[in-house]
Amino acid sequence: MNLIKANGYKDLSRKAANVVSAQVILKPSSVLGLATGSTPVGTYEQLIEWYKKGDIDFSRVVSLNLDEYCGLPPEDTQSYRYFMNDHFFSHINIKPENTHVPNGLAQDLEAECIRYENLIADLGGIDLQVLGIGHNGHIGFNEPGNSFEKATHIVELNETTLQANARFFKNIDEVPKKAITMGIKSIMQSRKILLIANGPDKEEIIHKAIFGPVTPDVPASILQFHPDLTVVCSFE
Ligand code: F6R
């Protein structure tokens, strides 16, 4: 494991963007696994800046997002598809058809999980997966207590996650109760993983995830077994 301590959010974002950028420069047709949430916003902003300067080319990159709420259309400002277009894809030269987010509107959600998992395999697997971490140790929407064995699946969001996500909605009742997420199994199959965490409120969970026992009660703890994990964190 490569543990990089950053000095504040800007530094964290630049360091994380450097890891993504190196991946894309070394393999222009990289398959990037991407996350939403507040943590990677600065990383995306930095990548956009470097793209605009001509330093990175995303024209052959393929992306696969970790998760999506069920029931929100792509044009809903709270959907993860909207978030990705807004914060990243619409500012760079990635081909829209090369950007993939689970379809939370699929009639048959189980079939959508299988389709998404097959898509990851058909694309040759994920070269670099970017992850944030929830206060309860979740990665994607893999909540504590879930099995480590799952591939892409449907989850019922637990109270902690509903509350954490309520800040983006008018009130907690508007937060969708279900989501599609890549499973721990899908995430662990990525060739490289970049875990980013920012703020004093993430220090305890990062410590547990990286140095504590590997247990489904702290889903991110499984990352200790990944052969190519980079953690970039700032607790300022
Ligand atoms: C987002 C995701 C979540 C977030 C996590 C941390 O696609 O899968 O696991 O990474 O909830 O969110 P922030 O960055 O908002 O603290």
Residues whose N, C-alpha, C, O or C-beta is under 5 A from the ligand:
A	BS01	F6R	A35 T36 G37 S38 T39 P40 L66 D67 L131 G132 I133 G134 H138 I139 G140 F141
